[in-house]
Amino acid sequence: DIGSGYPSDVRSTTFLREWIRKNKKAPPIARKSWETTKKIIREELYSKKITDFV
């Protein structure tokens, strides 16, 4: 279930986050211009955690 597609929909953002984590890019159905998509891509693909360096 991918949810409604709205940023406030937890199912939608969870689907998007899991897809990006697995595929290293947004799904074809996602709006690349959507700020939530951009934010999740930044967090999942470009952010580093302190544990990444230890």
Beta strands, then each sheet from edge to edge (+ up, - down):
end
